[in-house]
C-alpha cells in the first residue's frame, strides 16, 4: 500500500487529490496539511511514502518543507505553472518529482507510483527548465567528483544524456541499445554515485561540468 500525504493550502485542491488517490486500490491518504509546517509534522507522525507538496503555502512554504523532508521522504512538487520560478530550487531541495496541478488524474497516479518505486518524475519540459537555470549561473567548476571515476565509459555517456533531459527510450535510440539496458545503466550510475534519483544525477552532472562535454 502506497501511503500519500497531501499538502496544499486550498481545501478544494486537497479534496480533489484525495479523491484521485483513494480511487486506487493500492493507495491511501496518510493525511492532509494546509501549510509547510503542518506537512512536516504530518510526515514525521505518519511517515508516508510520498508527499504531494504545493510550493506556495502560508507559514512555511513547500520549498522550505521539502528541504527538511526530502532526505527521508519522497516529495512530488505540485504547481500551477510549468515554468515555475521555483523549479530549480525545488529540485535542488531534494524533490523527487514535479507535476502540474492541471495534469490529468492518470498522470498524478503515475507520478505517485514512479516516485514511490524509487524513480524520479522529471518530465523533459522540467529538465529543460533546470538546464536553463544552470545556463544562467556561473560556469560550472568542472570539478569532477572522484566518484565519477568509478563509472564506465558507457555509464558516463548515459549520465550525459540524462543531464540533457532525454528519457530512457530516447537515450536507447541514440546509443542503439535496448531501453532496459539504459535503465540498468542509470541504476548503476545512481548506485555508484550514491544518488537518490535522476534529479540528483542531472544536478551533479551540471555542477561537474559533465553535461556540456
C-alpha positions as CSV (number, residue, x, y, z in Angstrom):
1,X,0.0,0.0,0.0
2,X,1.4,3.4,-1.0
3,X,0.6,6.0,1.7
4,X,0.3,9.5,0.3
5,X,0.3,12.8,2.3
6,X,-1.3,15.9,0.7
7,X,0.0,19.4,1.4
8,X,-1.9,22.3,-0.1
9,X,-3.4,25.5,1.4
10,X,-6.6,25.1,-0.6
11,X,-9.1,22.6,0.8
12,X,-10.8,22.0,-2.6
13,X,-7.4,21.1,-4.1
14,X,-6.7,18.7,-1.3
15,X,-10.1,17.1,-1.6
16,X,-9.6,16.6,-5.4
17,X,-6.2,14.9,-4.8
18,X,-7.7,12.8,-2.1
19,X,-10.4,11.5,-4.4
20,X,-7.8,10.6,-7.1
21,X,-5.5,8.8,-4.6
22,X,-8.3,6.9,-2.9
23,X,-9.7,5.7,-6.3
24,X,-6.7,3.4,-6.4
25,X,-6.9,0.1,-4.5
26,X,-3.2,0.2,-3.6
27,X,-3.1,3.7,-2.3
28,X,-4.3,5.5,0.7
29,X,-4.2,9.1,2.0
30,X,-2.0,9.3,5.1
31,X,-3.3,12.8,6.0
32,X,-3.6,16.4,4.8
33,X,-1.7,19.6,5.6
34,X,-2.6,23.2,4.9
35,X,0.9,24.6,5.2
36,X,4.5,23.6,5.2
37,X,4.8,23.2,9.0
38,X,1.7,21.0,9.1
39,X,3.3,19.0,6.3
40,X,6.5,18.4,8.3
41,X,4.5,17.5,11.4
42,X,2.3,15.1,9.4
43,X,5.2,13.4,7.7
44,X,7.1,12.9,10.9
45,X,3.9,11.5,12.5
46,X,2.6,9.3,9.7
47,X,5.7,8.5,7.7
48,X,4.0,8.4,4.3
49,X,5.8,7.0,1.2
50,X,5.1,10.1,-0.9
51,X,4.2,13.7,-0.2
52,X,2.3,15.8,-2.8
53,X,3.6,19.3,-1.9
54,X,2.3,22.6,-3.1
55,X,5.0,25.3,-3.2
56,X,3.1,28.4,-2.2
57,X,1.7,27.9,1.2
58,X,1.4,30.2,4.3
59,X,3.5,30.0,7.4
60,X,6.2,27.8,5.8
61,X,6.2,27.3,2.1
62,X,6.6,24.0,0.3
63,X,10.2,24.6,-0.7
64,X,11.3,25.0,2.9
65,X,9.3,22.0,4.0
66,X,10.8,19.9,1.2
67,X,14.3,20.8,2.3
68,X,13.5,19.4,5.7
69,X,11.7,16.3,4.5
70,X,13.5,15.2,1.3
71,X,16.2,13.2,3.0
72,X,13.7,10.8,4.4
73,X,10.6,11.1,2.3
74,X,9.9,11.3,-1.4
75,X,8.3,14.6,-2.4
76,X,6.4,15.5,-5.6
77,X,6.2,19.2,-6.1
78,X,2.8,20.5,-7.4
79,X,2.5,23.8,-9.1
80,X,0.1,25.8,-11.3
81,X,2.8,26.8,-13.8
82,X,5.2,24.6,-15.8
83,X,7.9,27.3,-15.8
84,X,7.6,28.0,-12.1
85,X,10.4,30.2,-10.9
86,X,11.0,27.7,-8.1
87,X,11.6,24.6,-10.2
88,X,15.3,24.6,-9.8
89,X,15.2,25.4,-6.1
90,X,12.6,22.8,-5.5
91,X,14.6,20.1,-7.3
92,X,17.8,21.2,-5.6
93,X,16.0,21.0,-2.3
94,X,15.5,17.3,-2.9
95,X,12.2,16.9,-4.6
96,X,11.8,13.6,-6.5
97,X,9.3,14.9,-9.0
98,X,7.5,17.9,-10.3
99,X,3.9,17.9,-11.6
100,X,1.4,20.5,-12.8
101,X,-1.8,20.7,-10.8
102,X,-3.7,20.7,-14.1
103,X,-2.3,17.4,-15.1
104,X,-4.9,14.6,-15.7
105,X,-5.6,12.2,-12.8
106,X,-3.7,9.4,-14.6
107,X,-0.6,11.5,-14.6
108,X,-0.8,12.1,-10.9
109,X,-1.3,8.4,-10.2
110,X,1.7,7.5,-12.4
111,X,3.8,10.2,-10.6
112,X,3.0,8.7,-7.2
113,X,3.8,5.2,-8.4
114,X,7.1,6.1,-10.1
115,X,8.3,8.2,-7.1
116,X,7.2,5.6,-4.6
117,X,9.1,2.9,-6.5
118,X,12.3,4.9,-6.2
119,X,12.3,6.6,-9.6
120,X,12.1,10.3,-10.3
121,X,9.4,12.1,-12.2
122,X,11.4,14.6,-14.3
123,X,9.5,15.5,-17.4
124,X,11.6,16.8,-20.4
125,X,10.0,20.2,-20.0
126,X,11.1,20.4,-16.4
127,X,14.6,19.1,-17.3
128,X,14.8,21.9,-19.9
129,X,13.8,24.4,-17.3
130,X,16.5,23.0,-15.0
131,X,19.1,23.3,-17.8
132,X,18.0,26.9,-18.4
133,X,18.6,27.7,-14.8
134,X,22.1,26.2,-14.9
135,X,22.8,28.2,-18.1
136,X,22.1,31.5,-16.2
137,X,24.5,30.6,-13.4
138,X,28.3,31.0,-13.4
139,X,30.3,28.4,-15.4
140,X,30.4,25.1,-13.6
141,X,33.7,24.4,-11.8
142,X,34.3,21.3,-13.9
143,X,35.5,19.7,-10.7
144,X,34.7,16.0,-11.2
145,X,33.7,14.3,-8.0
146,X,36.1,11.3,-7.5
147,X,33.0,9.0,-7.6
148,X,32.7,9.7,-11.3
149,X,35.9,7.8,-11.8
150,X,34.0,4.7,-10.8
151,X,31.7,4.9,-13.8
152,X,32.4,3.0,-17.0
153,X,32.7,4.9,-20.3
154,X,29.1,3.9,-21.2
155,X,27.7,4.9,-17.8
156,X,29.3,8.4,-18.2
157,X,27.7,8.6,-21.7
158,X,24.3,7.7,-20.2
159,X,24.7,10.2,-17.5
160,X,25.4,13.0,-20.0
161,X,22.3,12.1,-21.9
162,X,20.2,12.0,-18.7
163,X,21.5,15.5,-17.9
164,X,20.4,16.7,-21.4
165,X,16.8,15.8,-20.4
166,X,16.4,12.6,-22.5
167,X,14.1,9.8,-21.5
168,X,15.4,6.2,-21.2
169,X,13.7,5.5,-24.6
170,X,15.4,8.5,-26.2
171,X,18.8,7.5,-24.8
172,X,18.3,3.9,-26.0
173,X,17.6,5.2,-29.5
174,X,20.7,7.5,-29.5
175,X,23.0,4.8,-28.2
176,X,21.4,2.0,-30.2
177,X,20.7,-0.2,-27.2
178,X,17.6,-1.6,-25.5
179,X,15.7,0.6,-23.2
180,X,16.1,-2.0,-20.4
181,X,19.9,-1.7,-20.9
182,X,19.7,2.1,-20.4
183,X,17.6,1.6,-17.3
184,X,20.2,-0.7,-15.9
185,X,23.0,1.8,-16.7
186,X,21.0,4.6,-14.9
187,X,20.6,2.3,-11.9
188,X,24.3,1.6,-11.8
189,X,25.1,5.3,-12.1
190,X,22.8,6.2,-9.2
191,X,24.2,3.4,-7.1
192,X,27.8,4.2,-7.7
193,X,27.4,8.0,-7.2
194,X,25.1,7.4,-4.1
195,X,22.4,9.5,-5.7
196,X,18.7,9.1,-4.7
197,X,17.3,9.6,-8.2
198,X,17.5,11.1,-11.7
199,X,17.1,14.6,-10.4
200,X,20.2,14.4,-8.3
201,X,22.1,12.9,-11.3
202,X,21.2,15.9,-13.5
203,X,22.3,18.4,-10.8
204,X,25.6,16.6,-10.2
205,X,26.3,16.3,-14.0
206,X,25.9,20.1,-14.4
207,X,27.8,21.0,-11.3
208,X,30.7,18.8,-12.5
209,X,30.6,20.4,-16.0
210,X,29.9,17.0,-17.4
211,X,26.7,17.8,-19.3
212,X,28.4,20.1,-21.7
213,X,31.2,17.7,-22.6
